[in-house]
Amino acid sequence: MGGAYRSAYCRRKFRNLYSTVMRRMSTAPTLHTALNTEASLALLGSESTFSHPFNELLIWAVLMKRQRMAIFMWQNGEEAIVKALVASRLYWAMAHEAAQDDLEADASDELRQNAREFEKLALDLLDYCYRQDENTTLQMLTHELQNWSKQTCLGLAVAANHSGFLAHTANQMLLAELWMGALRTRKNVSLKVILGLLFPPTILWLEFKSKEELQLMPQTEEEHYLDLQDDEEDSNPDVDDPPGGVLNPPGVINLDPDTLGGPLSRKCSSVFNRLENGSLFPADTEAAYLKIRTRKRPLKLGRKIYEFYAAPVTKFWSHAIAYGIFLCFFTYVVLVKMRPEPTWQEVYVIAYVVTLAVEKVREAMMSEPENFTQKILVWAEKKWNPCDVVVIGVFLVGMFMRFSASTHAEGRLLYCLTVMYWYIRLLDILSVNKYLGPYVTMIGKMVINMMYFVVLLLVILMSYGVARQSILHPQETASWGLIKNIFFMPYWMIYGEVFADSIDPVCKNDGEPGEYTCQPGSWINPAIMAVYLLVANILLVNLLIAVFNNIFIEVNAISQHVWKSQRFTVVMEYEQKPLLPPPLIVLSHLHLAVKCGVRWWKGKSRTFDHGLKLFLDEPDIERIHDFEQECVEGYFREQEVRQQMTTENRVFTTTER
């Protein structure tokens, strides 16, 4: 599940309980005696070992490949959509393991079929919930799941790689809001954001969401904590700004006096008492109360500026502009003569790459898993990240070499090689566009399929290259140049360069007996070359074109579906990026380091989760669970009615009558 989810079986509490029970069982004469001893039962105490047994039974049924039982466990209990996503992910992983272990093909196919069934259940139930209540469904997708390692339903869908689920309208509405952040604009978004970046005074003319609307949006744990502090500072027991759910949206911030401490708790208690006694709002001021309840507080100027730069769409354009400047300067550096002392353009390029390297380290360290190895694995799932590390390493080696007089030319050469990658890296920025994004996906899929083609081509190329070299040059001595000669001409022949003058050269006598320019059997070369070009240039190349055409048709048919399913990753990537792009990102890193140092100095060891989620109180969580359970029942009633309305069922009923 992406390295962030930890099962209850992996937690210390259960491991300690399990080891103690097994130790007691090892001293008992029989299993029956061990399970019924008072010592073993006393370990459980009055508290249940599993707070949500249907979740554990579902996982057990999936691992045991008992699909009907898994469906039954899925129907019962809470968080049905989440359970379906987890079950589908487990089935896909089991199918992958079955295929890797060369088990029976039927076993792997059966596991894949079970995974698709749970994926369909999750998607159908989401659609049913969305048709019943849009707002509650959006809360259900993003509220924090205490039973699933504090993940969200949307995050688990990404971990399960359920593209259909991510492409649903409910998720796309949510992602559109997250992408815009606090900005309230729908037309010419990119133009307005770019103007705001280039001319900051234009930020004042942009529209922003109210404070209440921002609290209804998913946020990080640190943002939620800061909002609580702001509410504590702003809360006053008067009519203008009543706390405790009057202006604050219900279900977003818990202002229950029993669960909050400090001054905020006392102020909330005062307001709640006045509400209960009827002294806060007189009976004849109901209209005024409703007006206050629906009033929206605009953001302050400082908060507007912060929210503008913190919006993912703003971060995207700021990083894109900074990357464009970096490419321009890097292009200038490699095209002009490189002097012993670096120019200011080269200093900018070096600063950009170094700060980018620091940012890559920060991204890896702040990924969700707690284990270091899992952090690296999750971070490396995005294919650009390992490539960035390699190219940054090559660039830094070239930087040190260019400052040495003896290796100055070699260092510049490494600069010239790395600049190719930085241009290709533009594809990652273009993938955000809904029109160009699917084409970037096509390129990625084609490159993967081309690797298999290269293996086939290598076999054919070596068969001809070795034969050609051995026939035409039988007197060669052992050297590394032989390897180059095997591949050089045969490879370029694939693209049409056949080296016509060397196909069948005329044999001439050099004046000495027995000396000829042509070796014995040289006439064979044109024959095997014709066969080679027939197979490589016509068969294999056209086969590759057919594969590429198939990929294009497949991806183009679902291009919008593919782009929508990848949108969550893009939104989360830019949501978690610092406000400033490289090389100014070093200021954000320093701010983060100072903030961590201050927290460490104050003895605050708490770390914040960086995922976007809603932080609801218990009553609202129960309301969402009840809504989801009602939707499960309604979904199956709807399916039963549809089944009864089918033609086959009608014919069967008529026959029975």
C-alpha positions in Angstrom: 0.0 0.0 0.0 2.8 2.4 -0.9 4.9 1.8 2.2 2.8 4.1 4.4 0.2 1.6 5.6 0.9 -0.6 8.5 -1.3 -3.5 9.4 -2.5 -4.1 13.0 -0.5 -7.3 13.0 2.7 -5.4 12.4 2.2 -3.1 15.4 4.0 -3.4 18.7 0.9 -3.9 20.7 -0.3 -6.9 18.8 3.2 -8.4 18.5 3.7 -8.3 22.3 0.3 -9.8 22.8 0.9 -12.5 20.2 4.4 -13.4 21.6 3.0 -13.7 25.1 0.1 -15.9 24.1 2.4 -18.2 22.1 4.8 -18.4 25.0 1.9 -19.5 27.3 0.7 -21.9 24.7 4.2 -23.5 24.4 4.0 -24.5 28.1 0.5 -26.0 27.8 -0.1 -29.7 27.0 -2.6 -29.1 24.2 -3.8 -26.3 22.0 -7.3 -26.6 23.6 -5.9 -26.2 27.1 -3.8 -23.3 26.0 -6.7 -21.4 24.5 -8.9 -21.9 27.5 -6.5 -21.1 30.2 -7.4 -18.1 32.3 -3.9 -16.7 31.7 -4.4 -16.5 28.0 -7.8 -15.0 28.3 -6.6 -12.5 30.9 -4.2 -11.1 28.3 -7.1 -9.7 26.3 -8.7 -8.0 29.3 -11.9 -6.1 28.8 -10.6 -4.4 25.7 -11.1 -6.0 22.3 -7.9 -7.0 20.4 -9.3 -5.6 17.1 -11.6 -2.6 17.2 -12.8 -3.4 13.6 -13.0 -7.2 13.3 -14.6 -7.1 9.8 -11.6 -5.3 8.4 -9.3 -8.1 9.7 -11.6 -10.8 8.6 -11.8 -9.3 5.1 -8.0 -9.3 4.9 -7.8 -12.9 6.1 -10.4 -14.0 3.5 -8.5 -12.3 0.7 -5.2 -13.8 1.7 -6.9 -17.2 1.9 -8.4 -16.6 -1.5 -12.0 -17.0 -0.3 -13.7 -14.5 -2.5 -17.3 -15.2 -1.4 -16.4 -14.8 2.2 -14.4 -11.7 1.4 -17.5 -10.2 -0.3 -19.6 -11.0 2.8 -17.1 -9.4 5.1 -17.0 -6.4 2.8 -20.7 -5.8 3.1 -20.5 -5.7 6.9 -18.7 -3.2 9.0 -17.7 0.4 8.1 -15.6 2.0 5.4 -16.8 -0.3 2.5 -15.0 1.7 -0.2 -11.7 1.6 1.6 -12.0 -2.1 2.2 -12.7 -2.7 -1.5 -9.6 -0.8 -2.5 -7.4 -2.6 0.0 -8.8 -6.0 -1.1 -8.2 -5.2 -4.8 -4.6 -4.1 -4.0 -3.9 -7.3 -2.1 -5.3 -9.4 -4.9 -3.2 -7.6 -7.5 -0.1 -8.1 -5.4 -0.9 -11.8 -4.9 -1.5 -12.2 -8.7 1.9 -10.6 -9.3 3.6 -13.0 -6.9 1.8 -16.0 -8.4 3.0 -15.0 -11.9 6.6 -14.5 -10.6 6.6 -17.9 -8.9 5.5 -19.7 -12.0 2.4 -21.1 -10.4 -0.5 -22.3 -12.3 -1.8 -19.8 -14.8 -5.3 -20.3 -13.6 -4.4 -19.2 -10.1 -3.0 -15.9 -11.3 -5.9 -15.3 -13.6 -8.4 -16.0 -10.8 -6.6 -13.5 -8.4 -6.8 -10.9 -11.1 -10.5 -11.5 -11.6 -11.1 -11.1 -7.9 -9.1 -7.9 -7.9 -11.2 -6.5 -10.8 -14.4 -7.5 -8.9 -13.4 -5.5 -5.9 -12.3 -2.6 -8.1 -15.8 -2.6 -9.7 -17.4 -2.6 -6.3 -15.4 0.3 -5.1 -16.1 2.4 -8.2 -19.9 1.5 -8.3 -20.3 2.3 -4.7 -18.5 5.6 -5.1 -20.8 6.5 -8.0 -23.9 5.5 -5.9 -22.7 7.6 -3.0 -22.0 10.6 -5.2 -25.5 10.4 -6.7 -27.0 10.4 -3.2 -24.9 13.3 -1.6 -22.0 15.0 -3.2 -20.7 16.9 -0.2 -20.7 13.9 2.1 -19.0 11.8 -0.6 -16.2 14.3 -0.9 -15.8 14.3 2.9 -15.7 10.5 2.8 -12.9 10.5 0.2 -10.6 12.8 2.2 -11.3 12.4 5.9 -8.5 10.8 8.0 -8.9 7.0 8.4 -7.7 6.1 11.9 -8.2 2.3 11.1 -5.9 2.4 8.0 -2.7 4.1 9.2 -4.3 7.6 9.0 -4.5 7.4 5.3 -7.4 8.7 3.2 -9.7 6.9 0.8 -8.2 8.9 -2.1 -4.7 8.1 -1.0 -5.4 4.4 -0.8 -6.9 4.5 -4.3 -3.6 5.9 -5.6 -1.7 3.2 -3.7 -4.1 0.6 -5.3 -3.5 2.2 -8.7 -7.2 2.2 -9.4 -7.3 4.5 -12.4 -11.0 4.3 -12.9 -11.7 5.3 -9.3 -9.3 8.3 -9.6 -10.9 9.4 -12.8 -14.4 9.6 -11.3 -16.2 12.9 -11.3 -16.1 13.2 -7.5 -12.3 12.9 -7.3 -11.8 15.2 -10.2 -13.9 17.9 -8.5 -11.9 17.5 -5.4 -8.5 17.6 -7.3 -9.6 20.7 -9.2 -10.2 22.5 -5.9 -6.9 21.3 -4.4 -5.0 22.4 -7.6 -6.4 25.9 -7.3 -5.8 26.1 -3.5 -7.4 29.3 -2.0 -7.8 30.9 -5.5 -11.4 31.4 -6.6 -11.0 31.7 -10.4 -12.0 29.5 -13.3 -11.1 31.5 -16.5 -7.6 32.3 -17.7 -6.1 30.7 -14.6 -2.6 30.3 -16.0 -2.5 33.9 -17.2 -3.6 35.3 -13.9 -1.1 33.2 -11.9 1.8 34.2 -14.2 0.8 37.8 -14.0 0.7 37.5 -10.2 4.2 36.0 -10.2 5.7 38.6 -12.5 3.8 41.5 -11.1 2.9 40.8 -7.4 0.5 43.8 -7.0 -1.9 42.0 -9.3 -2.5 39.5 -6.5 -4.7 42.0 -4.9 -7.2 41.8 -7.8 -7.5 38.0 -7.6 -10.5 36.4 -5.8 -9.9 34.2 -2.9 -12.0 31.7 -0.9 -13.3 32.6 2.5 -11.8 31.3 5.7 -14.7 29.0 6.2 -14.4 27.6 2.6 -10.7 26.9 3.2 -11.5 25.0 6.4 -13.8 22.7 4.4 -11.0 21.8 2.1 -8.5 19.0 2.8 -5.3 20.3 4.5 -2.1 19.0 6.0 -1.9 18.3 9.7 0.3 21.3 10.3 -2.1 23.6 8.5 -4.9 22.2 10.6 -2.9 22.8 13.8 -2.2 26.4 12.7 -5.9 27.0 12.0 -6.7 25.8 15.5 -4.2 28.3 16.9 -5.7 31.1 14.7 -9.2 30.2 16.0 -7.9 30.3 19.5 -6.5 33.8 19.0 -9.6 35.1 17.1 -12.3 33.5 19.3 -14.3 36.0 21.3 -17.5 35.3 23.2 -19.5 38.0 21.5 -22.0 38.1 18.7 -19.6 39.3 16.0 -17.4 36.2 16.0 -19.0 33.3 17.9 -16.9 30.2 18.0 -17.9 26.6 18.4 -19.6 25.8 15.1 -21.5 29.0 14.5 -19.0 30.4 11.9 -16.7 27.5 11.8 -18.1 24.7 9.5 -19.3 21.7 11.4 -17.1 18.7 11.2 -13.9 20.5 10.2 -12.6 21.7 13.6 -13.6 20.1 16.8 -14.4 22.8 19.3 -15.8 20.5 22.0 -14.7 21.8 25.4 -14.1 18.3 26.6 -11.5 17.6 23.9 -9.7 20.9 23.8 -7.5 22.4 26.5 -6.2 25.8 27.5 -7.8 29.2 26.8 -9.7 27.9 23.8 -11.5 25.3 25.9 -12.6 27.9 28.5 -13.8 30.3 25.8 -15.7 27.5 24.0 -17.3 26.4 27.3 -18.4 30.0 27.9 -20.0 30.2 24.5 -21.7 26.8 24.8 -23.2 27.7 28.2 -24.6 30.9 26.8 -26.0 29.1 23.8 -27.7 26.6 26.1 -29.1 29.3 28.4 -30.4 31.3 25.5 -28.4 34.4 26.5 -26.2 34.6 23.4 -29.0 35.2 20.9 -32.4 36.5 22.0 -35.5 34.8 20.7 -36.3 37.8 18.5 -33.0 37.8 16.7 -33.2 34.6 14.8 -32.7 36.4 11.5 -29.6 38.0 12.8 -28.3 34.7 14.0 -28.9 33.1 10.6 -27.1 36.0 9.0 -24.1 35.6 11.3 -24.1 31.8 10.7 -23.9 32.2 7.0 -21.5 35.1 6.9 -18.1 34.3 5.3 -15.0 36.0 6.6 -12.6 37.1 3.9 -8.9 36.4 4.2 -6.5 39.0 5.5 -4.0 40.5 3.1 -1.0 38.6 4.5 -3.0 35.3 4.3 -4.0 36.1 0.7 -0.4 36.5 -0.3 0.6 33.3 1.4 -2.3 31.3 0.0 -1.5 32.6 -3.5 2.1 31.4 -3.4 1.1 28.2 -1.6 -1.4 27.1 -4.2 -0.2 24.1 -6.3 -1.0 25.9 -9.5 1.2 28.8 -8.4 4.0 26.5 -7.4 3.8 24.8 -10.7 4.2 28.0 -12.7 6.9 29.4 -10.5 9.0 26.2 -10.8 8.3 26.0 -14.5 9.5 29.6 -15.0 12.6 29.0 -12.9 13.3 25.8 -14.9 13.0 27.7 -18.1 15.5 30.4 -16.9 17.9 27.5 -15.8 17.7 25.9 -19.3 18.4 29.2 -21.0 21.5 29.9 -18.9 22.7 26.3 -19.2 22.3 26.4 -22.9 24.4 29.6 -23.0 27.1 28.0 -20.8 27.6 25.0 -23.1 27.4 26.9 -26.3 30.0 29.6 -25.6 33.7 29.2 -24.8 34.1 28.1 -21.2 36.6 30.3 -19.3 38.7 29.1 -16.4 36.6 31.3 -14.0 32.9 30.6 -14.1 30.6 33.3 -15.4 27.6 34.4 -13.4 25.3 32.3 -15.7 27.3 29.2 -14.8 27.1 30.1 -11.1 23.4 30.3 -11.4 23.3 26.9 -13.1 25.5 25.4 -10.4 23.3 26.9 -7.6 20.2 25.6 -9.3 21.5 22.0 -9.5 22.9 22.0 -6.0 19.7 23.3 -4.4 17.7 20.8 -6.6 19.9 18.0 -5.1 19.1 19.2 -1.6 15.4 19.3 -2.5 15.6 15.7 -3.8 17.0 14.6 -0.4 14.2 16.5 1.4 11.6 14.8 -0.8 13.0 11.3 0.0 13.3 12.0 3.7 9.7 13.4 4.0 8.0 10.6 2.1 5.3 8.8 4.1 6.9 5.5 5.2 8.8 5.5 8.5 11.4 3.0 7.4 14.4 4.5 5.6 14.4 1.8 2.9 10.7 2.2 2.3 11.1 5.9 2.0 13.7 5.5 -0.8 11.5 2.9 -2.6 8.4 5.0 -2.5 10.4 8.1 -3.6 11.9 6.1 -6.4 8.5 5.0 -7.8 8.5 8.2 -9.8 10.9 7.3 -12.5 12.2 10.9 -12.9 13.7 10.9 -9.4 16.4 8.2 -9.9 17.3 9.7 -13.2 17.6 13.1 -11.6 20.0 11.7 -9.0 22.2 10.1 -11.6 22.3 13.3 -13.8 22.9 15.5 -10.8 25.8 13.3 -9.8 27.3 13.5 -13.3 26.9 17.2 -13.3 28.6 17.6 -10.0 31.5 15.5 -11.2 31.8 17.7 -14.3 31.7 20.8 -12.1 34.7 19.7 -10.1 36.5 18.6 -13.2 36.0 21.9 -15.0 37.7 23.8 -12.1 40.9 21.7 -12.6 43.1 22.8 -15.5 44.1 19.2 -16.4 40.4 18.0 -16.7 38.8 21.3 -17.9 37.8 19.9 -21.3 36.4 16.7 -19.8 34.3 18.6 -17.3 32.8 20.7 -20.1 32.0 17.5 -22.0 30.0 16.3 -19.0 28.1 19.6 -19.0 27.3 19.0 -22.7 26.0 15.5 -22.0 23.8 16.4 -19.0 22.1 19.3 -20.8 20.4 16.8 -23.0 18.6 15.3 -20.0 17.5 18.6 -18.7 15.7 19.3 -22.0 14.1 15.9 -21.9 13.0 16.7 -18.3 10.6 19.2 -19.8 8.3 16.3 -20.6 7.5 16.1 -16.9 6.3 19.7 -16.9 4.3 19.1 -20.1 2.6 16.1 -18.6 0.5 18.5 -16.4 -1.3 19.6 -19.6 -4.5 17.6 -20.3 -3.7 17.5 -24.0 0.1 16.8 -23.9 0.0 14.6 -20.8 -1.4 11.5 -22.5 1.3 11.8 -25.2 4.0 11.9 -22.5 2.4 8.7 -21.2 2.5 7.2 -24.7 6.2 8.0 -24.9 6.9 6.3 -21.6 5.0 3.1 -22.6 6.7 3.1 -26.0 10.2 3.4 -24.5 9.4 0.4 -22.3 8.2 -1.7 -25.2 11.2 -0.5 -27.3 13.5 -2.2 -24.7 12.1 -5.6 -25.7 12.6 -4.7 -29.4 16.2 -3.8 -28.7 16.9 -7.3 -27.4 15.5 -8.8 -30.6 17.4 -6.4 -32.7 20.6 -7.1 -30.8 20.4 -10.8 -31.6 19.9 -10.1 -35.4 22.6 -7.4 -35.4 25.2 -9.5 -33.7 24.6 -12.4 -36.0 25.3 -10.3 -39.1 28.0 -8.1 -37.5 30.2 -11.0 -36.3 29.9 -12.8 -39.6 30.7 -9.7 -41.6 33.7 -8.7 -39.5 35.2 -12.2 -39.5 34.8 -12.6 -43.3 36.1 -9.2 -44.5 38.8 -8.8 -41.9 40.3 -12.2 -41.0 43.8 -10.8 -40.1 42.6 -8.6 -37.2 44.4 -8.8 -33.9 42.7 -8.8 -30.5 41.6 -5.3 -29.5 38.6 -3.5 -28.1 38.1 -1.9 -31.5 36.7 -5.2 -32.7 33.6 -4.7 -30.6 32.9 -1.3 -32.2 33.5 -2.8 -35.7 30.9 -5.5 -35.0 28.1 -3.0 -34.3 29.1 0.2 -36.2 28.1 -0.5 -39.8 25.3 -3.0 -39.2 23.6 -0.5 -36.8 23.6 2.4 -39.2 22.4 0.1 -42.0 19.0 -0.1 -40.1 18.5 3.7 -40.8 19.3 3.4 -44.5 23.1 4.0 -44.6 24.2 0.8 -46.4 27.8 1.9 -47.1 27.4 1.0 -50.8 31.2 1.1 -51.7 31.9 -1.6 -49.2 29.1 -4.0 -50.1 31.0 -5.8 -53.0 34.4 -4.1 -53.6 36.4 -4.9 -56.7 39.4 -7.2 -55.9 42.7 -5.8 -57.2 46.1 -7.3 -57.3 48.6 -5.1 -55.4 51.6 -6.3 -57.3 52.7 -9.0 -54.9 51.8 -12.7 -55.5 48.9 -13.8 -53.4 48.0 -10.3 -52.1 44.4 -9.2 -52.9 42.3 -6.4 -51.4 39.4 -8.9 -51.1 39.5 -11.8 -48.8 38.3 -15.3 -49.7 34.6 -15.6 -49.3 34.0 -11.8 -49.5 31.2 -12.5 -52.0 29.1 -14.0 -49.2 28.8 -10.5 -47.5 26.3 -9.1 -50.0 24.1 -12.2 -49.6 24.0 -12.2 -45.8 23.6 -8.4 -45.8 20.5 -8.7 -48.0 19.0 -11.2 -45.5 20.0 -9.0 -42.5 18.3 -5.9 -44.0 15.2 -7.9 -44.9 14.8 -9.1 -41.3 16.0 -6.0 -39.4 15.0 -3.1 -41.6 11.7 -4.5 -42.8 10.5 -7.1 -40.4 11.6 -5.8 -37.0 11.2 -2.1 -37.6 7.7 -2.6 -39.0 6.9 -4.8 -36.0 8.0 -2.0 -33.7 5.9 0.5 -35.6 2.9 -1.8 -35.3 3.5 -2.0 -31.5 3.8 1.8 -31.2 0.6 2.2 -33.3 -1.2 -0.2 -30.9 0.0 1.7 -27.9 -1.2 5.0 -29.5 -4.6 3.6 -30.3 -4.9 2.2 -26.8 -3.9 5.3 -24.9 -5.5 7.8 -27.2 -8.9 6.1 -26.7 -8.7 6.7 -23.0 -6.4 9.7 -23.0 -8.6 11.8 -20.7 -9.0 8.8 -18.4 -5.2 8.4 -18.2 -4.6 12.1 -17.5 -7.3 12.2 -14.8 -5.9 9.2 -13.1 -2.4 10.7 -12.9 -3.7 14.1 -11.8 -3.6 13.2 -8.0 0.1 12.5 -8.1 0.8 15.9 -9.8 -1.4 17.8 -7.3 0.2 16.1 -4.3 3.7 16.7 -5.8 3.3 20.5 -6.1 1.3 20.7 -2.8 4.2 19.3 -0.9 6.9 21.4 -2.7 8.3 24.5 -0.9 7.0 27.9 -1.9 10.2 29.1 -3.7 11.7 27.3 -6.7 15.4 26.6 -7.1 17.8 28.2 -6.5 15.7 30.4 -4.1 14.5 27.2 -2.6 17.5 27.2 -0.3 15.6 29.9 1.7 12.7 27.5 2.2 15.1 24.8 3.3 16.7 27.2 5.8 13.3 28.1 7.1 12.4 24.4 7.5 15.7 23.7 9.3 15.2 26.6 11.7 11.7 25.6 12.4 12.7 22.0 13.2 15.6 23.3 15.3 13.3 25.5 17.3 10.9 22.6 17.9 13.7 20.4 19.0 15.0 23.1 21.3 11.5 23.5 22.9 11.3 19.7 23.3 8.5 19.2 20.9 9.1 15.9 19.2 5.8 15.8 17.4 6.0 15.4 13.6 3.3 16.4 11.2 1.8 14.3 8.5 2.1 16.0 5.1 -0.9 14.3 3.4 -4.0 16.3 2.5 -7.0 15.3 4.6 -10.1 16.4 6.5 -9.8 16.3 10.3 -13.3 15.5 11.5 -14.6 14.9 15.0 -16.2 11.7 16.1 -19.9 12.6 15.4 -19.1 13.6 11.9 -17.1 10.5 11.3 -20.0 8.4 12.6 -22.3 10.4 10.2 -20.1 9.5 7.3 -20.0 5.8 8.3 -23.8 5.7 8.6 -24.1 7.3 5.2 -21.7 4.9 3.6 -23.5 1.9 5.2 -26.8 3.1 3.9 -25.4 3.5 0.5 -24.0 -0.1 0.6 -27.5 -1.3 1.4 -29.1 0.9 -1.2 -26.5 -0.2 -3.8 -27.3 -3.9 -3.4 -31.1 -3.2 -3.5 -30.5 -1.4 -6.7 -28.4 -4.3 -8.1 -31.1 -6.7 -7.1 -33.8 -4.7 -8.9 -31.7 -4.5 -12.0 -31.1 -8.3 -11.9 -34.9 -8.8 -11.6 -35.5 -6.6 -14.6 -33.1 -8.5 -16.9 -34.6 -10.4 -19.8 -33.2 -13.7 -18.7 -34.7 -13.4 -15.3 -38.1 -12.4 -16.7 -38.0 -15.4 -19.0 -37.1 -17.7 -16.1 -39.9 -16.3 -13.9 -42.4 -16.7 -16.7 -41.3 -20.3 -17.2 -41.6 -21.1 -13.5 -45.2 -19.7 -13.5 
